[in-house]
């Protein structure tokens, strides 16, 4: 079992799992409020059944249809990473060990160097990259910074994001604004883009509801709001402009939701004709950054 690295700030504590995808093990305060919910997802086989509360998405978010994409005239095939589906999902950062680059009582910077010719990682991603992941714990919140550098000799398409699980208890309310949402086909891939209206809208804070959602919102404002009124806590989730999409995942009957600030739409590598797909092409040596801030308050 991977050892847990713990950070502290005021009454806050944060557990990290550098050896398990640079993921978060827990985030809680001294009063026992869990702001993130540890989840064991059997579909994410590289997590080996270990419960994690959040993890980085590099060098892309969500699915790549058929484990395949075409870039600059070349076909690339990825190793499947999601049990039960013919797709690679969430990049390969969550499947790898990260090293500790910097560490203090309340901050940790983790690093990952990916080279496609090295062992089991050869099929995960066909380009070389370097990633950094910085966690800064504060008395009133948590900041996460993600940096991705193209260390290859070729251009490469990239995306990024973060996948936190939030607890679904104490009357959880959710609110955010986005211009549109992608409906899904039976393969869980984007089908139609429609306005984020009606049942798709969270412009007014409301219960998540019983209807399952696993969809990508586009034109996200960069802020989302969660409230647990019976527990007396609220959380503001903010993403930097590079993270213009928001994936909402509400599995019915489960004690959590996923709310993921990400740069690219689902299956963006196969949808390059969409102007705001969010896929970024990095030349050798170029860098992409994304930043997430979660602020906690009593309510």
ABEGO torsion letter per residue (X at the ends): XBBBBBBBBEABBBBBBAABGGBBABBBBAAGBBABBBBBBAABAAAGGBBBAEBBBOABBEBBBGGBBBBGGBBBBBBBABBGBBBBBGEAAAABBBBBABBBAABBBBBBBBBAABEAAAAABABBBBBBBBBBBBAAEBBBBBBBBBABABBBBBBBEBBBBBBBBGGBBBBBBBABBBBBBAAGBBABBBBBBEAABAABBBBAEABBBBBBBBGBAGBBBBBBAAAGBBBBBBBBAABABBBBBBBBGBABBBBBBBABBBGAAAAAABAAAGBBBBBBGBBBBBBBBBBBBBX
